[in-house]
Amino acid sequence: QVQLVESGGGLVQAGGSLRLSCVVSGGTFSSYAMGWFRQAPGKEREFLANISRRGMNTYYVDSVKGRFTISRDNAKNTLYLQMDSLKPEDTAVYYCAATDRLIWTPTKAGDYVYWGQGTQVTISS
């Protein structure tokens, strides 16, 4: 059974940084394209970024481009999201997701098969 466990969330001031991690177990991490999503209260789950199986290709939504960096370490079965210049509107629960489907650039929640439980990120003004 594939499991994804996020960590690294917390409370930081606007302008600060956080690094989220997502450890994947029970599957072959290098066979999954990975993504990060977030969901704020009362809003739909929002795609943020994805990364290809070997980490050669990444894609970001415009709202986080230049501030967030997605990366992965296949030797450690771990996905990362470095978040800089954080804003109060970045407050949300952040989720990592994995897919073994052959989708060129998976950006929709339905493109992903496996999900973590989420980690809360709160940015104070």
N, C-alpha and C positions, 0 to 999 in steps of 0.2 A: 504494500500500500504506500503510495507516494504521499509524503507529508512535507509541508512547507511551514517554517516557523520564522516569523519576523521578530526583530528586536531593534533597539536603538531609538525608539520614539521617546518623547518627553516634552518638557516645557522650556522654551527658549524665548529670548526677546527678539523683536524684529531686527533684522540685519545679521542675526546669528546663523549658525550652521548646525546641522545634524547629519549623521551618517547612519542610514538604515541598513540592516543586514537581513538576509533571508537564507536560511540553511535548508537544503533540500535533502531528504532521505527517502529510501525505499524505491528509488528509481535511478536511471542513468542520467545524471545531471547534464552531461554534455550533449544529450540527445534532445534537450528541451530548449526551445526559444523561450525567453523569459520577459516578463513585463512588470511594471509597477502601475498601480492604480491608486486612487484615493476617493474617499466619500465623505463629504461634509454633511452635517445634519440637515435633513430636508432636501438634499440634492441627490442626483443620480451618481452612480459610480463613474469616475472620470479617468480615462487613460492618460498616463503621463509619459511613459517611455518604454521602449523595448530594446532587446539586444539579441543578436543572433547566437546560434549554438556555440560558435567558437569565439564570439565576442568581436568579430570583425566589423559588424554593422550595428549601428544604433539609430534610433529614431525618437524624436521628442515632440511633444505637443508644444505649440508656440508659447503657451503661458509659462513654461518652465525652461525653455531653451536658453542656454547661457547661464542658468543658475543651478540646474540639477545635472548630475552626471551619473549615468548608469554604467555599471561594470560588473564583471563576474570573474570568479576564480574557479575554474573547473576542477582543479586539484583539491580544492576545499569544499566543493559542492555548495558554493555560496554566491549569492547575488547581492549587489550593493546598490545603494542610491545615496550619493553625496549631494546634500542640499545646502546651498549657500544663499546668502542674501535673502533670508526667509522673510516672508510678509505675513501679516495677520490672516490674509485670505488663503494662506497655505494650510491653515488649521483644518485637520481632517483625520480620519482613520486611513492609514496607508496599508495597502495590500500588495503582496507579490503574487505572481501567477506564472504558471508554466503550461506550455503546450507542446505536444509532439505531433501536432497536425502540420502539414506542409503548407503553411501560409506565408507568403513572402514578407509581409510586414503586418503582423497581428496587432490591431489597435482596438478591437472591440472585445468587450468582456466575453462574448460568446465564442471568441477565437481560442480562449484558454480553457484548459481542462482541469487543472489543479490550482487550488487557492490556499493561501495562508489565512490565519485567523485575524490578522490585522494588528497594527500598532498605532497608538494614538500620538499624534503630533499636534502640539498646541503652541501657537506663536502669539506672544503678548505684544501689545503696541506700546 
